[in-house]
Amino acid sequence: MEHDLALFEPGRKAGGCVVTFPDFGYGVTQGETGTEAMEMAQDLLMLTIGDFIRESKPLPKAKRHRGARYRHVRLPALQVAKADLYAAFLESGLTKAELARRIGIPKTHIDRVFSLRHHSRLDQIEAAFAAFGKRLHVEARDAA
């Protein structure tokens, strides 16, 4: 996912660490420790992407950010797949009703496919990517 770069800065007033996602242009969170700040950043990223999806807005284009204060914030694989699927959906020009028909689910359930909070079945996500002529690729890597 391209939108996972966050700016981690020391909190000037309350201490701890303040986290923002510059590509999105809004949203801020903080944590008392680096670990807590990363957990809060994951929640903020999920909520922010969810806002864009609910409002049918395109996800912002990722910009290049450099420096030691920028860190990648990782979401669970299913949520990353859903964010990528949403971007492919917008690019496709299909309607939600047409996508639902193509993947064989009721059109009233299509928003669940994009919802980062809903635990969709992986076969539905794969079918949705296939409707756009794309294939979902899953890869296991050594933990860093």
C-alpha positions as CSV (number, residue, x, y, z in Angstrom):
1,M,0.0,0.0,0.0
2,E,1.3,3.4,-0.9
3,H,-0.3,5.5,1.9
4,D,1.4,4.0,4.9
5,L,4.1,6.5,5.5
6,A,3.6,8.5,8.7
7,L,5.5,11.4,10.3
8,F,6.4,10.6,13.9
9,E,7.5,13.7,15.8
10,P,8.2,14.4,19.5
11,G,5.2,15.8,21.4
12,R,6.2,19.3,22.4
13,K,3.6,19.9,25.1
14,A,2.5,16.5,26.4
15,G,5.6,14.5,25.5
16,G,5.5,11.2,23.8
17,C,5.2,11.0,20.1
18,V,2.7,12.8,17.7
19,V,1.8,11.0,14.4
20,T,0.3,12.4,11.2
21,F,-0.1,11.1,7.7
22,P,0.9,14.0,5.4
23,D,-0.6,12.4,2.3
24,F,-4.1,12.6,3.7
25,G,-3.9,16.1,4.9
26,Y,-5.8,15.6,8.2
27,G,-5.8,13.4,11.3
28,V,-3.4,13.3,14.2
29,T,-2.8,10.9,17.0
30,Q,-0.2,10.3,19.6
31,G,1.3,7.8,22.0
32,E,3.4,7.9,25.2
33,T,5.9,5.4,23.8
34,G,7.0,4.5,20.3
35,T,5.1,1.3,20.4
36,E,1.9,3.0,21.6
37,A,2.3,5.7,18.9
38,M,2.6,3.0,16.2
39,E,-0.6,1.2,17.5
40,M,-2.4,4.6,17.5
41,A,-1.1,5.3,14.0
42,Q,-2.4,2.0,12.7
43,D,-5.9,2.9,14.1
44,L,-5.7,6.4,12.6
45,L,-4.6,5.0,9.1
46,M,-7.5,2.5,9.1
47,L,-10.0,5.1,10.1
48,T,-8.8,7.7,7.6
49,I,-8.8,5.2,4.7
50,G,-12.3,4.1,5.9
51,D,-13.5,7.7,5.8
52,F,-12.3,8.1,2.2
53,I,-14.0,4.9,1.2
54,R,-17.3,5.8,2.9
55,E,-17.3,9.2,1.3
56,S,-16.5,7.6,-2.1
57,K,-13.4,9.8,-2.4
58,P,-10.2,8.6,-4.2
59,L,-7.3,7.9,-1.9
60,P,-4.7,10.6,-2.2
61,K,-1.6,10.1,-4.4
62,A,1.4,9.1,-2.3
63,K,4.2,11.7,-2.2
64,R,7.8,11.0,-1.5
65,H,8.7,11.7,2.1
66,R,12.2,11.3,3.4
67,G,13.9,11.5,6.8
68,A,14.3,9.5,9.9
69,R,11.0,10.7,11.3
70,Y,8.9,9.0,8.6
71,R,8.0,5.4,9.3
72,H,5.9,2.8,7.5
73,V,2.7,1.9,9.3
74,R,1.5,-1.6,8.4
75,L,-2.1,-2.6,8.4
76,P,-3.3,-6.2,8.4
77,A,-3.1,-7.9,4.9
78,L,-6.9,-8.0,4.5
79,Q,-7.2,-4.3,5.1
80,V,-4.4,-3.5,2.6
81,A,-6.1,-5.7,0.0
82,K,-9.4,-3.9,0.6
83,A,-7.8,-0.5,0.2
84,D,-6.1,-1.6,-3.0
85,L,-9.4,-3.1,-4.2
86,Y,-11.2,0.2,-3.6
87,A,-8.6,2.0,-5.7
88,A,-9.0,-0.5,-8.5
89,F,-12.8,-0.1,-8.2
90,L,-12.6,3.6,-8.7
91,E,-10.2,3.2,-11.6
92,S,-12.5,0.7,-13.3
93,G,-15.5,3.0,-13.6
94,L,-17.9,0.2,-12.7
95,T,-20.8,0.8,-10.4
96,K,-21.2,-1.0,-7.1
97,A,-24.2,-2.8,-8.4
98,E,-22.3,-4.1,-11.5
99,L,-19.4,-5.2,-9.3
100,A,-21.8,-7.0,-7.0
101,R,-23.3,-8.8,-10.0
102,R,-19.9,-9.8,-11.3
103,I,-18.7,-11.3,-8.1
104,G,-22.1,-12.9,-7.3
105,I,-23.1,-11.1,-4.1
106,P,-26.2,-9.0,-3.3
107,K,-25.7,-5.4,-4.1
108,T,-26.7,-4.5,-0.6
109,H,-23.5,-6.3,0.6
110,I,-21.0,-4.6,-1.7
111,D,-20.0,-1.9,0.9
112,R,-18.8,-4.7,3.2
113,V,-16.3,-5.8,0.6
114,F,-14.6,-2.3,0.9
115,S,-15.1,-1.8,4.6
116,L,-11.9,-2.2,6.5
117,R,-13.8,-3.2,9.7
118,H,-15.7,-6.1,8.0
119,H,-14.0,-9.4,7.9
120,S,-14.7,-10.3,4.3
121,R,-13.8,-13.7,2.9
122,L,-10.6,-13.8,0.9
123,D,-12.3,-15.5,-2.0
124,Q,-14.7,-12.5,-2.4
125,I,-11.8,-10.1,-2.5
126,E,-10.1,-12.3,-5.1
127,A,-13.3,-12.4,-7.2
128,A,-13.6,-8.7,-7.0
129,F,-10.0,-8.2,-8.2
130,A,-10.7,-10.7,-11.0
131,A,-13.7,-8.5,-12.1
132,F,-11.2,-5.8,-12.8
133,G,-8.8,-8.1,-14.7
134,K,-6.4,-8.2,-11.7
135,R,-5.1,-10.9,-9.5
136,L,-4.5,-10.7,-5.7
137,H,-0.9,-11.7,-4.8
138,V,-0.1,-12.8,-1.3
139,E,3.5,-13.1,-0.2
140,A,5.0,-14.2,3.1
141,R,8.3,-12.5,4.2
142,D,10.6,-12.7,7.1
143,A,9.6,-10.3,9.9
144,A,11.9,-7.3,10.0
